[in-house]
Amino acid sequence: MQGGGLSPAVVVIGVAGGSSSGPLPLCHPTSPQPSASPAEVLDDPLSAGLVDLAHEQHVRAEASLQEFLASVRSTLWSLLDVPVCATPVAVAHVFGLEAPTAVKSALPLRSRRLASQRLAGVPVTKRGEIILMRRLGLIKDAAVVTPTVKKQYDDLFDQGLTPEQVSAIRKLFPAADSTARAPSLAELEAVS
């Protein structure tokens, strides 16, 4: 081949009791096929040497693999002595580091404006129910939801809604109704 490319593989095939005219390419159509049994072929000194060499390489590779696995396992088990959900102090102790100190956030959890709203402590789903109860006229702005009001609210949906109640609900969800307009900021503030 030109340009320093690869040359075809040449293999010497030894046949017990036969003569060979020299090395033949591995894929050559007239390559002699071993006519002897495998035991006779292994008696050939060249074949026996190759088998021994391959066995030695396999044994060395297996030994190095086992050595590597043992080192990885020992490192892994020393790390796993610490519980998976360990505190930072416990992890720092294992690695010989200083325990981290708690960092105090400079920001409050939420703004004062949001915390001062009337429904600030109410979960979002319940807050939606309360706003809907106000829109439907079941409670006044500062009123608390009582069990009787909750029963009236549940009964509304069992009996069917009036057109005024449907309109009040549609005003809360203007994106779902193409004919309704979005409530103004003043209207939203009046509701909550």
C-alpha positions as semicolon CSV with decimal commas, in nm:
position;residue;x (nm);y (nm);z (nm)
1;M;0,000;0,000;0,000
2;Q;0,117;0,352;-0,064
3;G;0,145;0,644;0,173
4;G;0,229;0,449;0,491
5;G;-0,109;0,277;0,508
6;L;-0,182;-0,057;0,666
7;S;-0,051;-0,373;0,506
8;P;-0,254;-0,693;0,482
9;A;-0,223;-0,923;0,782
10;V;0,009;-1,216;0,736
11;V;-0,027;-1,517;0,961
12;V;0,177;-1,833;0,976
13;I;-0,054;-2,129;1,001
14;G;0,123;-2,435;1,130
15;V;-0,023;-2,770;1,037
16;A;0,098;-3,076;1,223
17;G;0,264;-3,315;0,986
18;G;0,233;-3,087;0,685
19;S;0,462;-2,848;0,510
20;S;0,395;-2,488;0,448
21;S;0,533;-2,287;0,161
22;G;0,558;-1,980;0,382
23;P;0,326;-1,729;0,540
24;L;-0,009;-1,678;0,371
25;P;-0,250;-1,391;0,423
26;L;-0,520;-1,468;0,677
27;C;-0,799;-1,431;0,422
28;H;-0,617;-1,605;0,138
29;P;-0,851;-1,854;-0,036
30;T;-0,584;-2,122;-0,054
31;S;-0,487;-2,102;0,312
32;P;-0,429;-2,454;0,440
33;Q;-0,695;-2,562;0,685
34;P;-0,578;-2,756;0,988
35;S;-0,638;-3,118;0,904
36;A;-0,525;-3,245;1,241
37;S;-0,721;-3,253;1,562
38;P;-0,691;-2,956;1,801
39;A;-0,480;-3,162;2,039
40;E;-0,223;-3,224;1,767
41;V;-0,218;-2,854;1,674
42;L;-0,151;-2,756;2,037
43;D;0,146;-2,990;2,039
44;D;0,311;-2,752;1,796
45;P;0,570;-2,550;1,996
46;L;0,468;-2,222;1,832
47;S;0,099;-2,271;1,918
48;A;0,177;-2,381;2,271
49;G;0,390;-2,071;2,324
50;L;0,111;-1,844;2,201
51;V;-0,140;-2,015;2,430
52;D;0,094;-1,975;2,729
53;L;0,152;-1,609;2,645
54;A;-0,221;-1,543;2,612
55;H;-0,287;-1,721;2,942
56;E;-0,020;-1,517;3,121
57;Q;-0,164;-1,193;2,986
58;H;-0,512;-1,298;3,096
59;V;-0,390;-1,385;3,447
60;R;-0,206;-1,051;3,477
61;A;-0,509;-0,854;3,354
62;E;-0,739;-1,038;3,594
63;A;-0,502;-0,973;3,886
64;S;-0,480;-0,600;3,809
65;L;-0,858;-0,581;3,775
66;Q;-0,909;-0,749;4,113
67;E;-0,653;-0,516;4,272
68;F;-0,831;-0,211;4,131
69;L;-1,173;-0,335;4,245
70;A;-1,039;-0,400;4,595
71;S;-0,899;-0,046;4,619
72;V;-1,224;0,107;4,496
73;R;-1,434;-0,102;4,733
74;S;-1,222;-0,012;5,034
75;T;-1,246;0,359;4,951
76;L;-1,618;0,332;4,889
77;W;-1,687;0,153;5,217
78;S;-1,487;0,407;5,415
79;L;-1,702;0,682;5,262
80;L;-2,025;0,492;5,324
81;D;-1,959;0,473;5,698
82;V;-2,124;0,815;5,702
83;P;-2,504;0,796;5,666
84;V;-2,635;0,905;5,327
85;C;-2,830;1,199;5,473
86;A;-2,559;1,298;5,717
87;T;-2,542;1,645;5,860
88;P;-2,262;1,868;5,729
89;V;-2,097;1,844;6,071
90;A;-2,074;1,462;6,048
91;V;-1,935;1,476;5,694
92;A;-1,681;1,740;5,793
93;H;-1,570;1,521;6,085
94;V;-1,508;1,220;5,857
95;F;-1,289;1,422;5,622
96;G;-1,113;1,613;5,900
97;L;-1,260;1,950;5,803
98;E;-1,407;2,231;6,009
99;A;-1,780;2,207;6,069
100;P;-1,971;2,465;5,866
101;T;-2,152;2,739;6,051
102;A;-2,513;2,827;5,982
103;V;-2,551;3,116;5,742
104;K;-2,817;3,367;5,841
105;S;-2,998;3,500;5,538
106;A;-3,006;3,877;5,508
107;L;-3,344;3,860;5,335
108;P;-3,670;3,782;5,512
109;L;-3,863;3,472;5,404
110;R;-4,121;3,696;5,235
111;S;-4,186;4,064;5,202
112;R;-4,371;4,262;5,469
113;R;-4,629;4,366;5,212
114;L;-4,722;4,004;5,136
115;A;-4,708;3,903;5,501
116;S;-4,951;4,180;5,601
117;Q;-5,228;4,072;5,362
118;R;-5,543;3,931;5,517
119;L;-5,510;3,587;5,359
120;A;-5,132;3,560;5,398
121;G;-5,147;3,258;5,629
122;V;-5,410;3,073;5,424
123;P;-5,300;2,805;5,174
124;V;-5,342;2,899;4,808
125;T;-5,624;2,654;4,738
126;K;-5,827;2,772;5,036
127;R;-5,751;3,133;4,943
128;G;-5,913;3,070;4,604
129;E;-6,223;2,930;4,773
130;I;-6,250;3,234;5,000
131;I;-6,218;3,476;4,707
132;L;-6,485;3,281;4,518
133;M;-6,715;3,287;4,825
134;R;-6,675;3,664;4,838
135;R;-6,752;3,699;4,467
136;L;-7,061;3,481;4,503
137;G;-7,181;3,695;4,795
138;L;-7,166;3,424;5,061
139;I;-6,931;3,618;5,290
140;K;-6,837;3,982;5,337
141;D;-6,482;4,113;5,298
142;A;-6,367;4,071;5,660
143;A;-6,587;3,772;5,746
144;V;-6,449;3,436;5,850
145;V;-6,554;3,115;5,675
146;T;-6,780;2,919;5,908
147;P;-6,905;2,563;5,860
148;T;-7,250;2,694;5,759
149;V;-7,098;2,917;5,489
150;K;-6,889;2,624;5,367
151;K;-7,207;2,410;5,348
152;Q;-7,385;2,683;5,149
153;Y;-7,088;2,702;4,913
154;D;-7,091;2,325;4,855
155;D;-7,470;2,324;4,803
156;L;-7,444;2,595;4,534
157;F;-7,270;2,355;4,299
158;D;-7,515;2,073;4,373
159;Q;-7,823;2,289;4,299
160;G;-7,686;2,470;3,996
161;L;-7,557;2,823;3,954
162;T;-7,757;3,129;3,863
163;P;-7,647;3,345;3,567
164;E;-7,515;3,609;3,812
165;Q;-7,300;3,349;3,989
166;V;-7,167;3,219;3,657
167;S;-7,081;3,576;3,559
168;A;-6,898;3,628;3,891
169;I;-6,691;3,315;3,833
170;R;-6,611;3,418;3,474
171;K;-6,482;3,753;3,599
172;L;-6,228;3,565;3,810
173;F;-6,099;3,377;3,504
174;P;-6,100;3,623;3,214
175;A;-5,853;3,422;3,006
176;A;-6,104;3,135;2,983
177;D;-6,381;3,363;2,857
178;S;-6,311;3,543;2,531
179;T;-6,600;3,790;2,580
180;A;-6,502;3,904;2,929
181;R;-6,243;4,169;2,998
182;A;-5,967;4,138;3,252
183;P;-6,049;4,297;3,589
184;S;-5,877;4,622;3,668
185;L;-5,627;4,656;3,950
186;A;-5,885;4,840;4,160
187;E;-6,134;4,556;4,115
188;L;-5,878;4,298;4,217
189;E;-5,776;4,495;4,525
190;A;-6,141;4,533;4,624
191;V;-6,186;4,156;4,615
192;S;-5,886;4,063;4,824
